[in-house]
Amino acid sequence: MFGKLKEKATQLAADKVGGNSIDEIMQAHWPKIEAILVEKLVAVAGDKLNQPGYIDSFFENGYEFLPAPVRMMLPKEKFVAYCVTKKEPLLLKANEKLAALA
């Protein structure tokens, strides 16, 4: 039982899950993750969307919106770091969606 837990921790420490790097996993599943984040951004952000610092704190909280199996395999720090690299396209999509709703 603890052998599997140790193996999982070792994989996460090496930035690998199931032989794939975390970046590869994020790239493969980014369209689904992006859709979740944009939906939640539009729902909770409103006019706060373009305030400095809001989006970074959103990524930290947005981790909780992910399905539990994803959260188990993906460290929060890695998720936030990856999302920060994709911040501009996410903001663009969220602003477009907000404009369409207005």
Z-matrix of the N, CA and C atoms (Angstrom, degrees):
N
C 1 1.441
C 2 1.528 1 111.03
N 3 1.314 2 118.06 1 -50.32
C 4 1.453 3 120.67 2 -179.11
C 5 1.521 4 111.81 3 -74.71
N 6 1.326 5 117.01 4 -20.25
C 7 1.454 6 120.19 5 176.87
C 8 1.512 7 111.47 6 -62.87
N 9 1.334 8 116.79 7 -42.01
C 10 1.466 9 120.78 8 178.13
C 11 1.518 10 111.14 9 -67.70
N 12 1.310 11 116.83 10 -38.12
C 13 1.453 12 120.47 11 178.44
C 14 1.523 13 110.99 12 -64.56
N 15 1.320 14 115.88 13 -41.75
C 16 1.467 15 120.30 14 178.18
C 17 1.523 16 109.95 15 -64.57
N 18 1.329 17 116.58 16 -41.79
C 19 1.473 18 121.11 17 179.31
C 20 1.523 19 110.51 18 -61.90
N 21 1.335 20 116.81 19 -42.98
C 22 1.457 21 121.83 20 179.48
C 23 1.534 22 110.61 21 -63.12
N 24 1.315 23 116.32 22 -44.33
C 25 1.465 24 120.39 23 179.15
C 26 1.523 25 110.82 24 -63.43
N 27 1.318 26 116.26 25 -39.31
C 28 1.465 27 120.44 26 178.65
C 29 1.520 28 110.57 27 -64.36
N 30 1.325 29 116.90 28 -41.55
C 31 1.463 30 121.11 29 178.27
C 32 1.526 31 110.96 30 -62.08
N 33 1.325 32 116.18 31 -44.72
C 34 1.453 33 119.88 32 -179.30
C 35 1.519 34 111.15 33 -65.47
N 36 1.302 35 115.74 34 -38.15
C 37 1.465 36 119.11 35 179.66
C 38 1.521 37 110.67 36 -65.56
N 39 1.308 38 117.17 37 -29.70
C 40 1.468 39 122.00 38 -179.77
C 41 1.529 40 112.04 39 -89.11
N 42 1.346 41 116.40 40 8.67
C 43 1.466 42 121.42 41 -177.89
C 44 1.520 43 112.15 42 59.36
N 45 1.312 44 116.37 43 32.83
C 46 1.458 45 120.90 44 178.02
C 47 1.523 46 108.53 45 -130.76
N 48 1.309 47 116.27 46 143.03
C 49 1.455 48 122.70 47 174.26
C 50 1.515 49 106.76 48 -134.70
N 51 1.302 50 117.36 49 118.04
C 52 1.459 51 121.22 50 179.36
C 53 1.512 52 113.21 51 59.46
N 54 1.308 53 117.81 52 31.95
C 55 1.459 54 121.68 53 178.98
C 56 1.512 55 114.21 54 86.91
N 57 1.323 56 117.75 55 -8.16
C 58 1.463 57 121.82 56 179.28
C 59 1.522 58 109.71 57 -105.27
N 60 1.322 59 116.39 58 144.87
C 61 1.456 60 118.58 59 176.39
C 62 1.521 61 108.49 60 -73.12
N 63 1.323 62 115.72 61 156.54
C 64 1.456 63 120.39 62 179.81
C 65 1.524 64 110.09 63 -61.70
N 66 1.327 65 117.43 64 -36.71
C 67 1.465 66 119.87 65 177.66
C 68 1.527 67 111.36 66 -61.46
N 69 1.322 68 116.83 67 -40.80
C 70 1.466 69 120.28 68 178.80
C 71 1.526 70 110.55 69 -64.33
N 72 1.318 71 116.59 70 -41.13
C 73 1.462 72 120.90 71 179.28
C 74 1.523 73 109.73 72 -64.82
N 75 1.334 74 116.64 73 -45.05
C 76 1.462 75 120.45 74 179.64
C 77 1.531 76 110.97 75 -62.67
N 78 1.321 77 117.28 76 -42.60
C 79 1.464 78 120.20 77 179.19
C 80 1.521 79 111.23 78 -63.49
N 81 1.322 80 116.25 79 -40.00
C 82 1.462 81 119.98 80 -178.50
C 83 1.528 82 111.95 81 -67.18
N 84 1.317 83 116.71 82 -35.09
C 85 1.465 84 120.68 83 -175.63
C 86 1.524 85 113.13 84 -105.75
N 87 1.339 86 116.64 85 5.41
C 88 1.456 87 119.93 86 -176.06
C 89 1.527 88 114.12 87 -57.18
N 90 1.326 89 121.42 88 -41.71
C 91 1.471 90 118.76 89 -179.79
C 92 1.531 91 112.96 90 -56.93
N 93 1.325 92 117.62 91 -40.20
C 94 1.471 93 120.71 92 178.69
C 95 1.520 94 110.66 93 -69.39
N 96 1.331 95 116.00 94 -44.51
C 97 1.468 96 120.69 95 -179.48
C 98 1.522 97 109.48 96 -64.46
N 99 1.321 98 116.28 97 -42.64
C 100 1.458 99 121.15 98 179.95
C 101 1.528 100 110.89 99 -60.36
N 102 1.315 101 117.14 100 -42.37
C 103 1.467 102 120.84 101 179.76
C 104 1.527 103 110.75 102 -62.10
N 105 1.324 104 116.70 103 -41.77
C 106 1.469 105 120.82 104 178.21
C 107 1.522 106 109.81 105 -62.81
N 108 1.325 107 116.64 106 -47.47
C 109 1.462 108 120.78 107 -177.48
C 110 1.530 109 112.04 108 -64.00
N 111 1.324 110 116.96 109 -44.43
C 112 1.471 111 119.98 110 -179.98
C 113 1.524 112 109.73 111 -63.00
N 114 1.316 113 117.36 112 -43.73
C 115 1.465 114 121.04 113 179.28
C 116 1.532 115 110.49 114 -58.72
N 117 1.320 116 116.47 115 -46.33
C 118 1.464 117 120.78 116 -178.95
C 119 1.529 118 111.43 117 -70.35
N 120 1.331 119 117.08 118 -36.33
C 121 1.466 120 120.29 119 177.83
C 122 1.520 121 110.70 120 -61.13
N 123 1.309 122 115.90 121 -45.82
C 124 1.454 123 120.47 122 -178.59
C 125 1.530 124 109.95 123 -65.58
N 126 1.304 125 116.64 124 -38.93
C 127 1.464 126 120.82 125 -177.78
C 128 1.527 127 112.66 126 -69.01
N 129 1.319 128 117.61 127 -39.62
C 130 1.465 129 119.50 128 -173.14
C 131 1.521 130 114.65 129 -104.73
N 132 1.303 131 117.65 130 -21.60
C 133 1.454 132 119.45 131 -169.88
C 134 1.524 133 113.86 132 -85.27
N 135 1.304 134 116.46 133 -52.85
C 136 1.457 135 119.37 134 -176.40
C 137 1.518 136 111.70 135 57.19
N 138 1.328 137 116.44 136 -125.64
C 139 1.463 138 120.40 137 -177.45
C 140 1.525 139 113.01 138 -75.81
N 141 1.323 140 118.40 139 -11.29
C 142 1.469 141 121.80 140 178.82
C 143 1.522 142 112.25 141 -76.34
N 144 1.290 143 116.35 142 -10.83
C 145 1.460 144 121.85 143 -171.85
C 146 1.526 145 113.78 144 -53.91
N 147 1.313 146 116.94 145 -38.45
C 148 1.459 147 119.72 146 -176.47
C 149 1.527 148 113.88 147 -99.70
N 150 1.325 149 116.89 148 9.82
C 151 1.463 150 119.50 149 176.73
C 152 1.525 151 109.66 150 -74.91
N 153 1.328 152 116.96 151 136.94
C 154 1.475 153 119.55 152 179.67
C 155 1.531 154 110.86 153 -60.19
N 156 1.293 155 115.60 154 136.31
C 157 1.457 156 121.30 155 176.69
C 158 1.523 157 114.78 156 87.09
N 159 1.338 158 117.63 157 -22.23
C 160 1.465 159 119.37 158 -177.82
C 161 1.526 160 111.23 159 -64.23
N 162 1.303 161 116.15 160 -45.16
C 163 1.461 162 119.92 161 -175.24
C 164 1.527 163 111.56 162 -64.49
N 165 1.337 164 116.87 163 -36.57
C 166 1.465 165 119.20 164 178.86
C 167 1.523 166 111.48 165 -65.50
N 168 1.321 167 116.64 166 -41.24
C 169 1.470 168 118.59 167 177.11
C 170 1.525 169 110.45 168 -69.70
N 171 1.340 170 116.77 169 -30.66
C 172 1.454 171 119.64 170 176.33
C 173 1.522 172 111.23 171 -62.54
N 174 1.345 173 117.16 172 -41.08
C 175 1.458 174 119.68 173 179.47
C 176 1.524 175 111.03 174 -60.63
N 177 1.311 176 116.37 175 -40.12
C 178 1.464 177 119.65 176 178.52
C 179 1.521 178 110.59 177 -63.13
N 180 1.334 179 116.57 178 -43.18
C 181 1.459 180 120.50 179 178.39
C 182 1.530 181 111.38 180 -76.96
N 183 1.324 182 116.87 181 -30.16
C 184 1.462 183 121.34 182 -179.18
C 185 1.512 184 113.64 183 -64.50
N 186 1.304 185 116.04 184 -23.13
C 187 1.469 186 120.98 185 176.78
C 188 1.532 187 110.27 186 -55.18
N 189 1.326 188 115.89 187 -35.31
C 190 1.462 189 120.93 188 -177.95
C 191 1.526 190 112.38 189 -69.29
N 192 1.333 191 117.85 190 -18.73
C 193 1.465 192 121.01 191 178.95
C 194 1.526 193 112.27 192 -77.59
N 195 1.314 194 116.39 193 -16.14
C 196 1.463 195 120.22 194 -178.06
C 197 1.524 196 110.47 195 -70.61
N 198 1.328 197 117.02 196 152.47
C 199 1.462 198 119.64 197 176.15
C 200 1.532 199 110.73 198 -60.38
N 201 1.327 200 116.33 199 146.96
C 202 1.466 201 121.94 200 -176.66
C 203 1.530 202 113.45 201 -53.94
N 204 1.338 203 119.88 202 -43.19
C 205 1.474 204 118.26 203 179.57
C 206 1.527 205 113.19 204 -60.44
N 207 1.332 206 115.99 205 -34.47
C 208 1.465 207 119.82 206 178.68
C 209 1.521 208 109.54 207 -68.49
N 210 1.329 209 116.57 208 -44.35
C 211 1.466 210 120.12 209 179.50
C 212 1.523 211 111.95 210 -62.44
N 213 1.321 212 116.51 211 -32.08
C 214 1.466 213 119.79 212 179.54
C 215 1.527 214 111.37 213 -68.40
N 216 1.312 215 117.18 214 -32.41
C 217 1.467 216 120.64 215 -176.71
C 218 1.520 217 112.86 216 -93.95
N 219 1.313 218 117.76 217 -20.35
C 220 1.452 219 121.57 218 -171.74
C 221 1.526 220 110.63 219 -115.27
N 222 1.314 221 117.93 220 115.21
C 223 1.468 222 119.61 221 177.82
C 224 1.530 223 110.94 222 -63.79
N 225 1.313 224 115.81 223 142.41
C 226 1.462 225 121.77 224 -177.94
C 227 1.527 226 111.68 225 -57.45
N 228 1.316 227 116.58 226 -41.43
C 229 1.464 228 120.66 227 -178.06
C 230 1.530 229 111.07 228 -61.68
N 231 1.322 230 116.37 229 -40.53
C 232 1.472 231 120.83 230 179.24
C 233 1.527 232 110.54 231 -67.73
N 234 1.330 233 116.04 232 -40.11
C 235 1.461 234 120.80 233 178.45
C 236 1.527 235 110.62 234 -61.10
N 237 1.326 236 116.22 235 -49.12
C 238 1.462 237 120.93 236 -178.72
C 239 1.527 238 110.53 237 -62.32
N 240 1.321 239 116.62 238 -44.51
C 241 1.466 240 120.62 239 -179.86
C 242 1.529 241 110.70 240 -60.76
N 243 1.325 242 117.51 241 -41.96
C 244 1.463 243 121.02 242 179.40
C 245 1.527 244 110.51 243 -66.45
N 246 1.323 245 116.91 244 -43.09
C 247 1.462 246 120.62 245 -179.55
C 248 1.522 247 111.63 246 -63.32
N 249 1.322 248 116.86 247 -36.52
C 250 1.460 249 120.18 248 179.02
C 251 1.528 250 110.12 249 -61.90
N 252 1.330 251 116.75 250 -35.49
C 253 1.467 252 119.29 251 178.06
C 254 1.533 253 111.48 252 -68.76
N 255 1.318 254 116.91 253 -21.55
C 256 1.478 255 122.13 254 -179.03
C 257 1.528 256 112.12 255 -106.70
N 258 1.335 257 116.87 256 16.08
C 259 1.461 258 121.55 257 -173.22
C 260 1.527 259 113.06 258 -59.27
N 261 1.312 260 118.21 259 -47.70
C 262 1.473 261 121.15 260 -175.71
C 263 1.528 262 112.47 261 -61.01
N 264 1.346 263 118.86 262 -49.34
C 265 1.474 264 117.70 263 178.07
C 266 1.527 265 112.90 264 -62.44
N 267 1.336 266 117.24 265 -35.15
C 268 1.464 267 120.16 266 178.21
C 269 1.528 268 111.08 267 -65.11
N 270 1.326 269 116.10 268 -44.84
C 271 1.463 270 119.81 269 178.56
C 272 1.522 271 111.18 270 -62.25
N 273 1.315 272 116.48 271 -40.44
C 274 1.461 273 120.75 272 179.11
C 275 1.529 274 110.69 273 -60.93
N 276 1.324 275 116.67 274 -48.21
C 277 1.471 276 120.25 275 -179.97
C 278 1.519 277 111.81 276 -64.37
N 279 1.333 278 116.57 277 -41.59
C 280 1.463 279 120.07 278 179.98
C 281 1.526 280 110.61 279 -65.52
N 282 1.333 281 117.66 280 -41.96
C 283 1.467 282 120.50 281 178.05
C 284 1.527 283 111.82 282 -65.01
N 285 1.327 284 116.95 283 -38.20
C 286 1.465 285 120.61 284 176.91
C 287 1.529 286 110.61 285 -63.33
N 288 1.315 287 115.73 286 -42.38
C 289 1.458 288 119.82 287 -179.62
C 290 1.542 289 110.67 288 -67.08
N 291 1.325 290 116.19 289 -40.20
C 292 1.472 291 120.18 290 176.46
C 293 1.528 292 111.07 291 -62.02
N 294 1.331 293 116.32 292 -42.27
C 295 1.463 294 120.83 293 179.73
C 296 1.540 295 110.95 294 -63.82
N 297 1.318 296 115.87 295 -37.56
C 298 1.458 297 119.99 296 179.80
C 299 1.534 298 111.43 297 -68.01
N 300 1.324 299 116.17 298 -30.65
C 301 1.469 300 120.06 299 179.38
C 302 1.523 301 113.05 300 -78.61
N 303 1.308 302 115.77 301 -21.18
C 304 1.479 303 119.66 302 -176.07
C 305 1.506 304 112.87 303 -78.25
